[in-house]
Amino acid sequence: AGLALCGRALVVRGGSRFLATTTASSDDDGGLFTYDCSTAEKKSQENKGEDGQPVEKGSDTILASTFSKSGSYFALTDDSKRLILFRTKPWQCLSVRTVVRRCTALTFTASEEKVLVADKSGDVYSFSVLEPNECGKLELGHLSMLLDVAVSPDDRYVLTADRDEKIRVSWAVAPHNIESFCLGHTEFVSRIFVVPDHPELLLSSSGDCTLRLWEYRRGQELHCCHLTGLQEPAGPRSDKRFAASRITYWSRDSCVALLCDCVPVVYIFQLEAPRQQLVYKQQLSFQHRVWDIAFEENRGLWVLQDCREAPLVLCRLVDGQWQPVPEDATVKKVCTQLRGHWAMLEGSAGVDEGFSSLYKATFDNMTTYLKKKEERLQQQLRKKRHKNPPPGPNGQT
């Protein structure tokens, strides 16, 4: 399940479907839009991908989705290797295109002329928004799975994060030219986020349980927060490995919210750009599994959780602390809409969408080697003693 917000447009997705509504309290249910990927148009070319190979039939589950900067467009990719593009004002499906491999992340360029799609093989393809039926173009590639992709606010750089602990900063006009690498994570990089009002800064999270701040053009790490060191009773045990599944930002108070994989806790930080550091503020704990979070600039932090009675919770900053607010008219309206479409979310309740499979296995080969070596030496010693027994008391053997 996932949540996306842009302006007052709100999208909740689950399984193969999504629901689009608005947080404007004056609008009625007439603004509701729903879409099911299982009914999307199929490719007519014998279901062949751009590499000419037959496309495997998928489950139609939505894998990633995002709004464009202005909110005029919305795009998603699904398990059936499709990229589906929508216009949002009003909502209309513009095109259904095939991608080569299943995708892990996507983003619009700041100009909203292209959608960049990152896939499991480590490639990034660009798809035109202005020509919604054009095929994709290969832009760049990694040697390992890509987990996230972002662009700089001026569209000069494409930033990619992979399973091999790397963040690469490439030139958008010539992606084979690499501006820098941001190196320091010791596990896969799960999420990256360019700070909108400080476009030289990048936030990244990883399976090494850290949140890091970078000046990405120079590849310089500015600050590192160890999440396991935030010792609060509601937080995860310090011996548990986890990664952030969402980084979201509120420019009004330079606030960063971090949702971690399979942990019902949202970490709140404040970005102090002049001092080039992140200051930990608080944890928000929830009784139910939290699927996703997103800031709405005029309202606060929306939290999507596994609770039919209250699927969405709105949190606001009160006296310096974030806390859930009593259910107002907007929260009540959106929750009622979601309860009416709960079937698309309940399938997500039992699905583990975490990063646990991305951790690299480690083996202590030396201990096994030394143990076997000692056994061989003892066996050789026993054989030697058997062939050459020690002399008896009178020198007899």
Sequence and secondary structure as in RCSB ss.txt:
>XXXX:A:sequence
AGLALCGRALVVRGGSRFLATTTASSDDDGGLFTYDCSTAEKKSQENKGEDGQPVEKGSDTILASTFSKSGSYFA
LTDDSKRLILFRTKPWQCLSVRTVVRRCTALTFTASEEKVLVADKSGDVYSFSVLEPNECGKLELGHLSMLLDVA
VSPDDRYVLTADRDEKIRVSWAVAPHNIESFCLGHTEFVSRIFVVPDHPELLLSSSGDCTLRLWEYRRGQELHCC
HLTGLQEPAGPRSDKRFAASRITYWSRDSCVALLCDCVPVVYIFQLEAPRQQLVYKQQLSFQHRVWDIAFEENRG
LWVLQDCREAPLVLCRLVDGQWQPVPEDATVKKVCTQLRGHWAMLEGSAGVDEGFSSLYKATFDNMTTYLKKKEE
RLQQQLRKKRHKNPPPGPNGQT
>XXXX:A:secstr
 EEEEETTEEEEEETTEEEEEE  TT  GGG EEEEGGGS   TTTTB TTSSB       EEEEEE TTSSEEE
EEETTSEEEEEEETTEEEEEEEE SS EEEEEE TTSSEEEEEETTSEEEEEESSSTT   EEEEE SS EEEEE
E TTS EEEEEETTS EEEEESSSTTSEEEEE   SS EEEEEE TTSTTEEEEEETTSEEEEEETTTTEEEEEE
EGGG   TTS  TT    EEEEEEETTTTEEEEEETT SEEEEEEEETTTTEEEEEEEEE SS EEEEEEETTTE
EEEEES SS SEEEEEEETTEEEE    HHHHHHHHHHHTTTHHHHTTTT    SGGGS     HHHHHHHHHHH
HHHHHHHHHHHHS    TTS  
